[in-house]
Amino acid sequence: MRRLIPTSVVAIALIAMLALNQPAQPANAVGTPNTLTASGAGVFPAGANFSGVQLAGGTFGIGVQTNDDGTASGDLELQLNGNSPIGLSQWITVTGWITGGTLNTDGTMTLSGTGTLDMGDGTPPVGGLALVANVSLSGVTVTLGTQVVPTLPKSDGWIFID
Amino acid sequence: MHLIRTRAIPPLVVALALVASLAVPMPAQASPSWSPNALPTDTVGIATGGGTVALGSIVASFGLNAKRPANFAGGGAATGRINFDKHANLVGGHHVNVPVTFMSIILTSTPTPNGTGGSAQIVGDCQAAGAQCPSNTPAFRSVLVYVEDNADSGAGSDFFQISYCTDPATVIPTTCPMIDGGTVRTGNIQIRPSSGGAGGSAPQAPIAARRRP
């Protein structure tokens, strides 16, 4: 009994020391110098809709470099095609000036910046929108202001997070 | 007493298991820069871009990153990736996925309000593991991407061109019988001294011309 207690204490102390010695791990993101490179196309699942436009497919092109402090430089571009409520072909273009980026612990990358939305319906593009994008190896999800664009799956092309 | 003794062993086992699980191997460190050939410029800078270009009636998407490696000491070495996806079912389709090996870059002396501008030649290696380039005889061994950052708004001003080359990616290739690209249709190119200090006001891109991808 006398030998058992010290052994347990030592074991717990070792665990505690090693645990405390590990680098801090934020809950969902780490600022690291990564690059995100992507270009390709995808097909939306049935029912995907954005601002009344029934989305069929889209293309994407992304080049972003992130830094340790969570800042980033780069560009994001999405083009979505679909049908307007009256059945006309409509092309929606989203461009993003990326200024922040973090690699999440699940391997996805979250980008932030300012975006421009061109609804492709003849109205002028709207700029200065807060843009957040989550990019995984299988698709791109963009939020512009309060509007969430349905996730564009990657059906063709590449998404690389290095 | 018997119970205490039987419990005494598991904590040690658990401790060892936890110690082993906590001792996660550290990520591999980046290897030193490798610069066997001199390029036209040793300027330090980065190039990023994402968008589309029109190729006749077809649209192609691109995404690119290029930067100098850690401990860069000149010679044109660069890291990054080039993705190019021509959206059409073409025989030997123009799909490119290559790592960047070299870059020459020129920073403008009159940068935009956001601190960007210039041009760059970026070389990608078609022979790298996992790389993809269009099929050809003789085989394309490299691609050369030439980009210009002429305006913060990108579309209609910036330039993206990709050349398919039979030279290896160990120098700026010169034998490039096939070329795609042109003025950026949607998206943007950025050329800047470094990726730090990002910011600036986001430009508003002009309306894209309507084309089928």
Chai-1 contact restraints between the chains, C-beta under 6 A:
chainA,res_idxA,chainB,res_idxB,connection_type,confidence,min_distance_angstrom,max_distance_angstrom,comment,restraint_id
A,L4,B,A8,contact,1.0,0.0,6.0,A-B,restraint_1
A,S8,B,P11,contact,1.0,0.0,6.0,A-B,restraint_2
A,A11,B,P11,contact,1.0,0.0,6.0,A-B,restraint_3
A,A11,B,L12,contact,1.0,0.0,6.0,A-B,restraint_4
A,A11,B,A15,contact,1.0,0.0,6.0,A-B,restraint_5
A,I15,B,A15,contact,1.0,0.0,6.0,A-B,restraint_6
A,I15,B,L18,contact,1.0,0.0,6.0,A-B,restraint_7
A,L18,B,L22,contact,1.0,0.0,6.0,A-B,restraint_8
A,T35,B,N65,contact,1.0,0.0,6.0,A-B,restraint_9
A,T37,B,G63,contact,1.0,0.0,6.0,A-B,restraint_10
A,T37,B,N65,contact,1.0,0.0,6.0,A-B,restraint_11
A,T37,B,R81,contact,1.0,0.0,6.0,A-B,restraint_12
A,T37,B,N83,contact,1.0,0.0,6.0,A-B,restraint_13
A,A38,B,G63,contact,1.0,0.0,6.0,A-B,restraint_14
A,S39,B,S61,contact,1.0,0.0,6.0,A-B,restraint_15
A,S39,B,F62,contact,1.0,0.0,6.0,A-B,restraint_16
A,S39,B,G63,contact,1.0,0.0,6.0,A-B,restraint_17
A,S39,B,N83,contact,1.0,0.0,6.0,A-B,restraint_18
A,S39,B,D85,contact,1.0,0.0,6.0,A-B,restraint_19
A,G40,B,D85,contact,1.0,0.0,6.0,A-B,restraint_20
A,A41,B,H87,contact,1.0,0.0,6.0,A-B,restraint_21
A,T59,B,S61,contact,1.0,0.0,6.0,A-B,restraint_22
A,T59,B,P213,contact,1.0,0.0,6.0,A-B,restraint_23
A,G61,B,G50,contact,1.0,0.0,6.0,A-B,restraint_24
A,G61,B,G51,contact,1.0,0.0,6.0,A-B,restraint_25
A,G61,B,S61,contact,1.0,0.0,6.0,A-B,restraint_26
A,G61,B,F62,contact,1.0,0.0,6.0,A-B,restraint_27
A,G61,B,G63,contact,1.0,0.0,6.0,A-B,restraint_28
A,G61,B,G187,contact,1.0,0.0,6.0,A-B,restraint_29
A,I62,B,G50,contact,1.0,0.0,6.0,A-B,restraint_30
A,I62,B,G63,contact,1.0,0.0,6.0,A-B,restraint_31
A,G63,B,T48,contact,1.0,0.0,6.0,A-B,restraint_32
A,G63,B,G49,contact,1.0,0.0,6.0,A-B,restraint_33
A,G63,B,G50,contact,1.0,0.0,6.0,A-B,restraint_34
A,G63,B,G63,contact,1.0,0.0,6.0,A-B,restraint_35
A,G63,B,L64,contact,1.0,0.0,6.0,A-B,restraint_36
A,G63,B,N65,contact,1.0,0.0,6.0,A-B,restraint_37
A,Q65,B,T48,contact,1.0,0.0,6.0,A-B,restraint_38
A,Q65,B,N65,contact,1.0,0.0,6.0,A-B,restraint_39
A,Q65,B,S195,contact,1.0,0.0,6.0,A-B,restraint_40
A,N67,B,S195,contact,1.0,0.0,6.0,A-B,restraint_41
A,N67,B,G196,contact,1.0,0.0,6.0,A-B,restraint_42
A,T71,B,A198,contact,1.0,0.0,6.0,A-B,restraint_43
A,A72,B,A198,contact,1.0,0.0,6.0,A-B,restraint_44
A,S73,B,T48,contact,1.0,0.0,6.0,A-B,restraint_45
A,S73,B,S195,contact,1.0,0.0,6.0,A-B,restraint_46
A,S73,B,A198,contact,1.0,0.0,6.0,A-B,restraint_47
A,G74,B,T48,contact,1.0,0.0,6.0,A-B,restraint_48
A,D75,B,T48,contact,1.0,0.0,6.0,A-B,restraint_49
A,D75,B,G49,contact,1.0,0.0,6.0,A-B,restraint_50
A,D75,B,G50,contact,1.0,0.0,6.0,A-B,restraint_51
A,D75,B,G187,contact,1.0,0.0,6.0,A-B,restraint_52
A,D75,B,N188,contact,1.0,0.0,6.0,A-B,restraint_53
A,L76,B,G50,contact,1.0,0.0,6.0,A-B,restraint_54
A,E77,B,G50,contact,1.0,0.0,6.0,A-B,restraint_55
A,E77,B,G51,contact,1.0,0.0,6.0,A-B,restraint_56
A,E77,B,T186,contact,1.0,0.0,6.0,A-B,restraint_57
A,E77,B,G187,contact,1.0,0.0,6.0,A-B,restraint_58
A,T93,B,T186,contact,1.0,0.0,6.0,A-B,restraint_59
A,T93,B,A208,contact,1.0,0.0,6.0,A-B,restraint_60
A,T95,B,A205,contact,1.0,0.0,6.0,A-B,restraint_61
A,W97,B,A202,contact,1.0,0.0,6.0,A-B,restraint_62
A,T99,B,A198,contact,1.0,0.0,6.0,A-B,restraint_63
A,T99,B,G199,contact,1.0,0.0,6.0,A-B,restraint_64
A,T114,B,A202,contact,1.0,0.0,6.0,A-B,restraint_65
A,T116,B,Q204,contact,1.0,0.0,6.0,A-B,restraint_66
A,T116,B,A205,contact,1.0,0.0,6.0,A-B,restraint_67
A,D118,B,I207,contact,1.0,0.0,6.0,A-B,restraint_68
A,G127,B,Q204,contact,1.0,0.0,6.0,A-B,restraint_69
A,G157,B,D85,contact,1.0,0.0,6.0,A-B,restraint_70
A,W158,B,N83,contact,1.0,0.0,6.0,A-B,restraint_71
A,W158,B,N97,contact,1.0,0.0,6.0,A-B,restraint_72
A,F160,B,R81,contact,1.0,0.0,6.0,A-B,restraint_73
